[in-house]
Amino acid sequence: EALVDSGKARSIGVSNFRISHLQEILKVARIKPAVNQVEAHPYFQQKALLEFCRQHDIHLTAFSPLGAGGDPKLTADPIIVSIAGKHGVHPANVLLSWHFHRGGSVIPRSVTEANIKNNMKVVALDADDLKAIEDIKFEKRYLSPTQFFGDAVSFVDTDP
């Protein structure tokens, strides 16, 4: 907050904050976070967190929106592949566009110029496409803070 007050920062962002973390911050912060950066994709949709952020005017940015290259591959999911075929695009475009339709933003990772350019293509998904993705029942978190920080990290993934 002091950095915002001094003009050295325009806003405050957080990363990997669950609903309970945001509730604690909102109780004491004079300046609420403008953005919360979390892992989010059709296998880890974070619906409750997205709704909480909407209610509190906190923007949700997804890292690993394509699934972080883990297995199973999000870009090979039959529902995503089917929607991509319907629109004549790569499955990655469907995944990234899904986030935009939810009102979020993404931080996709790519090492090739062709993929970086392709990731810029936004697809106009229709209500049936969005419902099909929302109804995916498989759940998978590709990246967990304990992978990077060990068991000492006090990150409990139990919010709804």
Accessible surface in RSA format (square Angstrom, percent):
REM  Atomic radii and reference values for relative SASA: ProtOr
REM  Chains: A
REM  Algorithm: Lee & Richards
REM  Probe-radius: 1.40
REM  Slices: 20
REM RES _ NUM      All-atoms   Total-Side   Main-Chain    Non-polar    All polar
REM                ABS   REL    ABS   REL    ABS   REL    ABS   REL    ABS   REL
RES GLU A   1    73.69  42.3  45.87  34.7  27.81  66.2  19.41  37.6  54.27  44.3
RES ALA A   2    78.56  72.2  67.23 103.8  11.33  25.8  70.93  99.9   7.63  20.2
RES LEU A   3   108.24  60.3 107.83  77.1   0.41   1.0 107.87  75.8   0.37   1.0
RES VAL A   4    34.98  23.0  24.93  22.6  10.05  24.2  24.93  21.7  10.05  27.3
RES ASP A   5    90.87  63.7  53.32  53.1  37.55  88.8  32.77  77.1  58.10  57.9
RES SER A   6    69.67  58.9  31.31  41.8  38.36  88.4  43.05  91.7  26.62  37.3
RES GLY A   7    61.16  75.4   0.00   N/A  61.16  75.4  31.60  86.7  29.57  66.2
RES LYS A   8   166.98  81.5 127.43  78.2  39.55  94.2  79.67  71.7  87.31  93.0
RES ALA A   9    31.78  29.2  21.15  32.6  10.62  24.2  29.29  41.2   2.49   6.6
RES ARG A  10   233.33  98.0 201.86 102.9  31.47  74.9  83.35 113.9 149.98  90.9
RES SER A  11    65.81  55.6  47.86  63.9  17.95  41.4  18.51  39.4  47.30  66.3
RES ILE A  12    46.06  26.2  42.39  31.6   3.67   8.8  45.78  33.0   0.27   0.7
RES GLY A  13    46.13  56.9   0.00   N/A  46.13  56.9  12.79  35.1  33.34  74.7
RES VAL A  14    23.28  15.3  12.18  11.0  11.10  26.8  20.26  17.6   3.02   8.2
RES SER A  15    54.16  45.8  40.94  54.6  13.22  30.5  33.24  70.8  20.92  29.3
RES ASN A  16    41.60  28.7  37.47  36.2   4.13   9.9   9.12  22.0  32.47  31.4
RES PHE A  17    52.42  26.2  52.33  32.4   0.09   0.2  52.33  31.7   0.09   0.2
RES ARG A  18    17.19   7.2  17.14   8.7   0.05   0.1   4.94   6.7  12.25   7.4
RES ILE A  19    20.16  11.5  19.95  14.9   0.21   0.5  19.95  14.4   0.21   0.6
RES SER A  20    48.85  41.3  47.17  62.9   1.68   3.9  35.04  74.6  13.81  19.3
RES HIS A  21    57.97  31.7  54.90  38.2   3.07   7.8  39.06  40.3  18.91  22.0
RES LEU A  22     0.00   0.0   0.00   0.0   0.00   0.0   0.00   0.0   0.00   0.0
RES GLN A  23    82.65  46.2  79.43  58.0   3.22   7.7  18.86  40.2  63.79  48.4
RES GLU A  24    99.34  57.0  97.41  73.7   1.93   4.6  44.68  86.4  54.66  44.6
RES ILE A  25    54.26  30.9  53.90  40.2   0.36   0.9  54.24  39.1   0.03   0.1
RES LEU A  26    49.46  27.5  27.52  19.7  21.94  55.1  28.26  19.9  21.20  57.0
RES LYS A  27   150.32  73.3 110.88  68.0  39.44  93.9  80.91  72.8  69.41  73.9
RES VAL A  28   125.68  82.7  92.29  83.6  33.39  80.4  98.70  85.8  26.97  73.2
RES ALA A  29    32.90  30.2   9.05  14.0  23.85  54.2  12.83  18.1  20.07  53.2
RES ARG A  30   155.86  65.4 120.38  61.4  35.49  84.5  80.72 110.3  75.15  45.5
RES ILE A  31    42.76  24.3  37.50  27.9   5.25  12.7  40.58  29.2   2.17   5.9
RES LYS A  32    85.86  41.9  76.71  47.1   9.15  21.8  52.46  47.2  33.40  35.6
RES PRO A  33     1.31   1.0   1.31   1.2   0.00   0.0   1.31   1.1   0.00   0.0
RES ALA A  34    42.60  39.2  32.22  49.7  10.38  23.6  37.80  53.2   4.80  12.7
RES VAL A  35    45.80  30.1  45.80  41.5   0.00   0.0  45.80  39.8   0.00   0.0
RES ASN A  36     0.00   0.0   0.00   0.0   0.00   0.0   0.00   0.0   0.00   0.0
RES GLN A  37    61.42  34.3  61.42  44.9   0.00   0.0   2.63   5.6  58.79  44.6
RES VAL A  38     3.72   2.5   3.72   3.4   0.00   0.0   3.72   3.2   0.00   0.0
RES GLU A  39     0.05   0.0   0.00   0.0   0.05   0.1   0.00   0.0   0.05   0.0
RES ALA A  40     0.31   0.3   0.31   0.5   0.00   0.0   0.31   0.4   0.00   0.0
RES HIS A  41     0.00   0.0   0.00   0.0   0.00   0.0   0.00   0.0   0.00   0.0
RES PRO A  42     1.60   1.2   0.00   0.0   1.60   5.8   0.00   0.0   1.60   9.9
RES TYR A  43     9.76   4.6   8.62   4.9   1.14   3.0   0.93   0.7   8.83  10.9
RES PHE A  44    31.23  15.6  28.57  17.7   2.66   6.9  31.23  18.9   0.00   0.0
RES GLN A  45    16.80   9.4  11.18   8.2   5.61  13.4   8.50  18.1   8.30   6.3
RES GLN A  46    22.12  12.4   4.67   3.4  17.45  41.5  12.52  26.7   9.59   7.3
RES LYS A  47   101.49  49.5  92.75  56.9   8.75  20.8  65.94  59.4  35.55  37.9
RES ALA A  48    34.95  32.1  21.75  33.6  13.19  30.0  29.59  41.7   5.35  14.2
RES LEU A  49     2.22   1.2   2.08   1.5   0.14   0.4   2.08   1.5   0.14   0.4
RES LEU A  50    14.26   7.9  14.26  10.2   0.00   0.0  14.26  10.0   0.00   0.0
RES GLU A  51    76.77  44.1  76.54  57.9   0.24   0.6  39.12  75.7  37.66  30.7
RES PHE A  52    22.20  11.1  20.11  12.5   2.09   5.4  21.57  13.1   0.63   1.8
RES CYS A  53     0.72   0.5   0.72   0.8   0.00   0.0   0.72   1.8   0.00   0.0
RES ARG A  54   126.24  53.0 101.02  51.5  25.22  60.0  52.59  71.9  73.65  44.6
RES GLN A  55   125.38  70.1  85.98  62.8  39.40  93.8  36.06  76.7  89.32  67.7
RES HIS A  56    63.76  34.8  59.26  41.2   4.49  11.5  41.32  42.6  22.43  26.1
RES ASP A  57   111.62  78.2  99.68  99.2  11.94  28.2  24.88  58.6  86.73  86.5
RES ILE A  58     6.31   3.6   0.00   0.0   6.31  15.2   0.84   0.6   5.47  14.8
RES HIS A  59    75.13  41.1  66.21  46.0   8.91  22.8  52.74  54.4  22.39  26.0
RES LEU A  60     9.26   5.2   5.14   3.7   4.12  10.4   5.14   3.6   4.12  11.1
RES THR A  61    13.82   9.8  13.82  14.0   0.00   0.0   8.57  11.5   5.25   7.9
RES ALA A  62     2.47   2.3   2.06   3.2   0.41   0.9   2.06   2.9   0.41   1.1
RES PHE A  63    36.98  18.5  36.98  22.9   0.00   0.0  36.98  22.4   0.00   0.0
RES SER A  64    19.26  16.3   7.85  10.5  11.40  26.3   8.33  17.7  10.93  15.3
RES PRO A  65     1.06   0.8   1.06   1.0   0.00   0.0   1.06   0.9   0.00   0.0
RES LEU A  66    40.54  22.6  33.35  23.9   7.19  18.1  33.35  23.4   7.19  19.4
RES GLY A  67     1.10   1.4   0.00   N/A   1.10   1.4   0.89   2.5   0.20   0.5
RES ALA A  68    48.98  45.0   8.84  13.6  40.14  91.3  25.23  35.5  23.74  62.9
RES GLY A  69    58.29  71.9   0.00   N/A  58.29  71.9  35.65  97.8  22.63  50.7
RES GLY A  70    23.86  29.4   0.00   N/A  23.86  29.4  22.51  61.8   1.35   3.0
RES ASP A  71   103.59  72.6  90.63  90.2  12.96  30.7  33.73  79.4  69.86  69.7
RES PRO A  72    58.98  43.0  53.21  48.5   5.77  21.0  58.79  48.5   0.18   1.1
RES LYS A  73    94.16  45.9  87.43  53.6   6.74  16.0  71.55  64.4  22.62  24.1
RES LEU A  74     1.85   1.0   0.00   0.0   1.85   4.7   0.00   0.0   1.85   5.0
RES THR A  75    42.37  30.1  36.30  36.8   6.07  14.5  15.77  21.2  26.60  40.2
RES ALA A  76    66.53  61.2  46.71  72.1  19.81  45.1  50.73  71.4  15.80  41.8
RES ASP A  77    13.66   9.6  10.52  10.5   3.14   7.4   3.08   7.3  10.58  10.6
RES PRO A  78   106.16  77.4  95.67  87.2  10.48  38.1 101.76  84.0   4.40  27.3
RES ILE A  79    65.44  37.2  62.32  46.4   3.12   7.5  65.37  47.1   0.08   0.2
RES ILE A  80     0.00   0.0   0.00   0.0   0.00   0.0   0.00   0.0   0.00   0.0
RES VAL A  81    68.45  45.0  66.05  59.8   2.40   5.8  66.05  57.4   2.40   6.5
RES SER A  82    74.17  62.7  59.63  79.6  14.53  33.5  33.46  71.3  40.70  57.0
RES ILE A  83     9.69   5.5   9.12   6.8   0.57   1.4   9.69   7.0   0.00   0.0
RES ALA A  84     2.64   2.4   2.64   4.1   0.00   0.0   2.64   3.7   0.00   0.0
RES GLY A  85    59.19  73.0   0.00   N/A  59.19  73.0  38.34 105.2  20.85  46.7
RES LYS A  86   119.71  58.4  78.08  47.9  41.62  99.1  78.06  70.3  41.65  44.4
RES HIS A  87    58.41  31.9  30.40  21.1  28.00  71.6  21.26  21.9  37.14  43.2
RES GLY A  88    68.02  83.9   0.00   N/A  68.02  83.9  36.41  99.9  31.62  70.8
RES VAL A  89    42.76  28.1  21.98  19.9  20.78  50.1  32.01  27.8  10.75  29.2
RES HIS A  90    93.61  51.2  82.95  57.7  10.65  27.3  59.19  61.0  34.41  40.0
RES PRO A  91    21.54  15.7  21.54  19.6   0.00   0.0  21.54  17.8   0.00   0.0
RES ALA A  92     6.67   6.1   6.67  10.3   0.00   0.0   6.67   9.4   0.00   0.0
RES ASN A  93     0.00   0.0   0.00   0.0   0.00   0.0   0.00   0.0   0.00   0.0
RES VAL A  94     0.00   0.0   0.00   0.0   0.00   0.0   0.00   0.0   0.00   0.0
RES LEU A  95     0.00   0.0   0.00   0.0   0.00   0.0   0.00   0.0   0.00   0.0
RES LEU A  96     1.54   0.9   1.54   1.1   0.00   0.0   1.54   1.1   0.00   0.0
RES SER A  97     0.20   0.2   0.20   0.3   0.00   0.0   0.00   0.0   0.20   0.3
RES TRP A  98     4.98   2.0   4.98   2.4   0.00   0.0   0.72   0.4   4.26   6.9
RES HIS A  99     5.02   2.7   4.46   3.1   0.56   1.4   0.56   0.6   4.46   5.2
RES PHE A 100    77.10  38.6  61.20  37.9  15.89  41.4  62.30  37.8  14.80  42.4
RES HIS A 101    79.08  43.2  42.13  29.3  36.94  94.5  31.64  32.6  47.44  55.2
RES ARG A 102    30.56  12.8  25.74  13.1   4.81  11.5  22.92  31.3   7.64   4.6
RES GLY A 103    52.92  65.3   0.00   N/A  52.92  65.3  34.33  94.2  18.59  41.6
RES GLY A 104    13.90  17.1   0.00   N/A  13.90  17.1   5.96  16.4   7.93  17.8
RES SER A 105    35.81  30.3  35.27  47.1   0.54   1.2  30.96  65.9   4.85   6.8
RES VAL A 106    26.10  17.2   7.51   6.8  18.59  44.8   7.51   6.5  18.59  50.4
RES ILE A 107    83.49  47.5  77.89  58.0   5.59  13.5  79.88  57.5   3.60   9.8
RES PRO A 108    43.32  31.6  24.97  22.8  18.35  66.7  25.10  20.7  18.22 113.3
RES ARG A 109   200.73  84.3 177.05  90.3  23.68  56.4  75.51 103.2 125.22  75.9
RES SER A 110    32.75  27.7   4.76   6.3  27.99  64.5  11.46  24.4  21.29  29.8
RES VAL A 111   128.98  84.9  93.32  84.5  35.66  85.9  98.95  86.0  30.03  81.5
RES THR A 112    62.60  44.5  58.79  59.6   3.81   9.1  61.38  82.4   1.22   1.9
RES GLU A 113   116.85  67.1 106.95  80.9   9.91  23.6  45.81  88.6  71.04  58.0
RES ALA A 114    73.52  67.6  60.82  93.9  12.69  28.9  66.90  94.2   6.61  17.5
RES ASN A 115    77.14  53.2  76.86  74.3   0.28   0.7   7.00  16.8  70.14  67.8
RES ILE A 116    90.50  51.5  88.90  66.2   1.60   3.9  89.91  64.7   0.59   1.6
RES LYS A 117   130.55  63.7 122.86  75.4   7.69  18.3  81.29  73.2  49.27  52.5
RES ASN A 118    30.89  21.3  28.86  27.9   2.03   4.9  14.71  35.4  16.18  15.6
RES ASN A 119    18.41  12.7  10.90  10.5   7.51  18.1   4.69  11.3  13.72  13.3
RES MET A 120   149.98  77.7 128.45  85.0  21.53  51.3 106.17  90.3  43.81  58.0
RES LYS A 121   120.77  58.9 113.34  69.5   7.43  17.7  73.96  66.6  46.81  49.9
RES VAL A 122    94.13  61.9  62.35  56.4  31.77  76.6  62.59  54.4  31.54  85.5
RES VAL A 123    10.33   6.8   7.69   7.0   2.64   6.4  10.32   9.0   0.01   0.0
RES ALA A 124    85.32  78.4  66.89 103.2  18.43  41.9  70.27  99.0  15.05  39.9
RES LEU A 125    10.77   6.0   0.00   0.0  10.77  27.1   0.00   0.0  10.77  29.0
RES ASP A 126    60.47  42.4  52.63  52.4   7.84  18.5  42.34  99.7  18.13  18.1
RES ALA A 127    80.28  73.8  67.71 104.5  12.56  28.6  70.79  99.7   9.49  25.1
RES ASP A 128   110.44  77.4 103.61 103.1   6.83  16.2  24.94  58.7  85.50  85.3
RES ASP A 129     4.01   2.8   3.15   3.1   0.87   2.1   0.87   2.0   3.15   3.1
RES LEU A 130    49.74  27.7  48.89  35.0   0.86   2.2  49.08  34.5   0.67   1.8
RES LYS A 131   123.13  60.1 119.68  73.4   3.45   8.2  93.60  84.3  29.52  31.4
RES ALA A 132    34.71  31.9  26.57  41.0   8.15  18.5  34.02  47.9   0.69   1.8
RES ILE A 133     0.00   0.0   0.00   0.0   0.00   0.0   0.00   0.0   0.00   0.0
RES GLU A 134    84.21  48.3  83.27  63.0   0.94   2.2   7.87  15.2  76.34  62.3
RES ASP A 135    54.26  38.0  46.84  46.6   7.42  17.5  19.67  46.3  34.59  34.5
RES ILE A 136    17.76  10.1   5.06   3.8  12.70  30.6   7.57   5.5  10.18  27.6
RES LYS A 137   168.20  82.1 144.62  88.7  23.59  56.2 113.29 102.0  54.91  58.5
RES PHE A 138    97.26  48.7  86.29  53.4  10.97  28.5  93.46  56.7   3.80  10.9
RES GLU A 139   145.74  83.7 121.49  91.9  24.25  57.7  39.48  76.4 106.26  86.8
RES LYS A 140    68.87  33.6  62.32  38.2   6.55  15.6  21.44  19.3  47.43  50.5
RES ARG A 141    51.57  21.7  28.41  14.5  23.16  55.1  22.22  30.4  29.35  17.8
RES TYR A 142    18.88   8.8   3.52   2.0  15.36  40.0   4.71   3.5  14.16  17.5
RES LEU A 143    42.89  23.9  41.84  29.9   1.05   2.6  41.98  29.5   0.91   2.4
RES SER A 144    33.28  28.1  32.74  43.7   0.55   1.3  20.17  42.9  13.12  18.4
RES PRO A 145    11.66   8.5   8.18   7.5   3.48  12.7  10.94   9.0   0.72   4.4
RES THR A 146    55.18  39.2  46.13  46.8   9.04  21.6  28.66  38.5  26.52  40.1
RES GLN A 147   111.65  62.4  71.31  52.1  40.34  96.0  40.18  85.5  71.47  54.2
RES PHE A 148   130.82  65.4  96.71  59.9  34.10  88.7 101.42  61.5  29.39  84.1
RES PHE A 149   139.41  69.7 116.50  72.2  22.91  59.6 124.82  75.7  14.60  41.8
RES GLY A 150    33.72  41.6   0.00   N/A  33.72  41.6  30.79  84.5   2.93   6.6
RES ASP A 151   139.19  97.5 111.80 111.3  27.39  64.8  38.71  91.1 100.48 100.2
RES ALA A 152   101.17  93.0  61.32  94.6  39.85  90.6  74.09 104.3  27.08  71.7
RES VAL A 153    47.44  31.2  30.26  27.4  17.18  41.4  37.87  32.9   9.57  25.9
RES SER A 154   102.63  86.7  77.96 104.0  24.67  56.8  51.63 110.0  50.99  71.4
RES PHE A 155    33.35  16.7  16.41  10.2  16.94  44.1  16.59  10.1  16.76  48.0
RES VAL A 156    96.94  63.8  86.46  78.3  10.48  25.2  89.27  77.6   7.67  20.8
RES ASP A 157    64.81  45.4  38.55  38.4  26.26  62.1  22.19  52.2  42.62  42.5
RES THR A 158   106.74  75.9  76.89  78.0  29.85  71.1  62.97  84.6  43.78  66.2
RES ASP A 159    28.71  20.1  16.92  16.8  11.80  27.9   1.94   4.6  26.78  26.7
RES PRO A 160   124.62  90.8  83.96  76.5  40.66 147.8 118.88  98.2   5.74  35.6
END  Absolute sums over single chains surface
CHAIN  1 A     9194.9       7080.2       2114.7       5581.3       3613.6
END  Absolute sums over all chains
TOTAL          9194.9       7080.2       2114.7       5581.3       3613.6
